[in-house]
Amino acid sequence: PIRSSSAWDASTVEQFLHTAVIPMRLGCIGEDDAPMVVSLWFTLEHGRLWCALHESAALLRYLRESPICGFEIAGDGPPYYGVRGQARSVVVRERGASVLDELLARYGVGTETKLGKWLRSRADDEFAVALEPLWITAWDYRERMTA
């Protein structure tokens, strides 16, 4: 669902999403119908963005109550480029631990590190969340920002 105004075609967007090892910013409707933004690790699989959330995460509750969300994957510094869009979130309990393991590997967190051990100790209570994009667009200001 790449928008026609996107700076990149579907292939370039997919390549970026496979290689960008930065958090995704996810926007949703939170408490009292107020917007909130959360940074999450993600991976791309078969056109879906996947993340893992512990069962105690307020974000999990918010996405169940209002599954349409916005997302952005972009670095914090210049030159500015990245991908953003809207998606429908789908909670998949049975994939929670496996998605967590994929994310640990993708983001270079060893299972024997303090963080890895702690996250894995809670793996039975992890939920996977699949974001099924409704639309995606990319922007790329690298050319105009170079001297």
C-alpha positions in Angstrom: 0.0 0.0 0.0 2.7 2.5 -1.0 1.3 5.9 -1.7 2.0 7.4 -5.1 3.6 10.4 -3.5 6.2 8.3 -1.7 9.8 9.1 -2.4 10.6 5.4 -2.6 9.0 2.5 -4.4 7.9 -0.7 -2.6 11.2 -2.4 -3.1 13.2 0.4 -1.6 10.7 0.7 1.4 11.0 -3.0 2.0 14.8 -2.9 1.9 14.9 0.0 4.3 12.6 -1.8 6.7 14.7 -4.9 6.6 18.0 -3.0 7.2 17.0 -0.2 9.6 17.9 -1.3 13.1 16.3 1.7 14.9 13.1 1.8 16.9 9.8 2.3 15.3 7.7 5.2 16.8 4.1 4.0 17.2 1.2 6.4 17.8 -2.1 5.3 19.1 -5.0 6.4 21.2 -4.3 6.0 24.8 -5.9 6.9 28.1 -8.8 9.3 28.0 -8.7 9.2 24.2 -5.4 11.2 24.3 -2.8 10.4 21.6 0.5 8.8 22.7 3.7 7.8 21.0 5.9 4.8 22.0 9.2 3.6 20.6 9.4 -0.1 19.9 11.8 -2.6 18.3 10.3 -4.0 15.1 10.9 -6.6 12.4 9.4 -7.0 8.9 7.9 -10.3 7.9 5.6 -10.8 4.9 4.6 -7.2 4.6 3.8 -6.8 8.3 5.7 -5.0 11.0 6.0 -7.1 14.1 6.8 -6.0 17.7 6.5 -7.7 21.1 4.7 -6.4 24.1 4.6 -7.7 27.7 1.1 -8.5 28.9 1.3 -5.7 31.4 2.0 -3.0 28.8 -0.6 -0.3 28.6 0.1 -0.1 24.9 -1.2 -3.6 24.4 -4.5 -2.6 26.0 -4.8 0.5 23.9 -4.2 -1.3 20.7 -6.8 -3.9 21.6 -9.3 -1.1 22.3 -8.4 0.9 19.2 -6.4 -1.1 16.6 -5.7 1.6 14.1 -2.4 3.3 14.7 0.3 5.4 13.0 4.0 4.6 12.8 7.3 6.1 11.7 10.7 4.6 11.2 13.4 7.2 10.8 16.6 8.3 12.4 16.9 11.3 14.7 19.6 13.2 12.9 20.2 14.7 9.4 20.0 14.0 6.7 16.4 13.1 7.2 14.7 10.1 5.6 12.4 7.3 6.6 9.0 5.7 6.3 5.7 6.4 7.9 2.1 5.2 7.6 -1.0 3.9 9.2 -1.8 0.3 10.1 -4.3 -2.0 11.7 -2.8 -3.8 14.7 -3.5 -7.5 15.3 -2.5 -9.1 18.6 -1.1 -12.6 18.3 -0.4 -14.2 21.7 1.2 -17.5 20.5 4.0 -15.7 18.6 5.0 -13.5 21.5 8.1 -15.4 22.6 9.3 -16.1 19.1 9.0 -12.5 18.0 10.8 -11.4 21.1 13.7 -13.7 20.2 13.7 -12.3 16.6 13.9 -8.8 18.1 16.7 -9.6 20.5 18.7 -11.0 17.6 17.9 -8.1 15.2 18.9 -5.5 17.8 22.0 -7.3 18.9 20.9 -8.1 22.5 22.4 -11.4 23.5 20.2 -13.8 25.5 23.1 -14.0 28.0 23.2 -10.3 28.7 21.4 -8.8 31.7 18.7 -7.3 29.4 18.4 -10.4 27.4 18.0 -12.6 30.4 15.4 -10.3 31.9 13.3 -10.1 28.7 13.5 -13.9 28.2 12.5 -14.5 31.8 9.1 -12.9 30.9 8.8 -14.5 27.5 5.7 -16.6 28.5 3.9 -13.3 29.0 4.8 -11.7 25.7 2.4 -10.9 23.0 3.3 -10.3 19.4 1.6 -7.4 17.6 1.4 -7.4 13.8 0.9 -4.1 12.1 -0.8 -4.6 8.8 -0.1 -1.3 6.9 -3.1 0.5 5.5 -0.8 2.9 3.7 2.9 3.7 3.7 5.0 6.6 2.4 8.6 7.5 2.4 10.5 10.8 2.5 14.1 11.3 1.7 15.8 14.7 2.1 19.3 13.4 1.8 19.9 14.9 -1.7 18.6 18.4 -0.7 20.5 18.4 2.6 24.0 17.6 1.2 26.3 20.5 0.5 
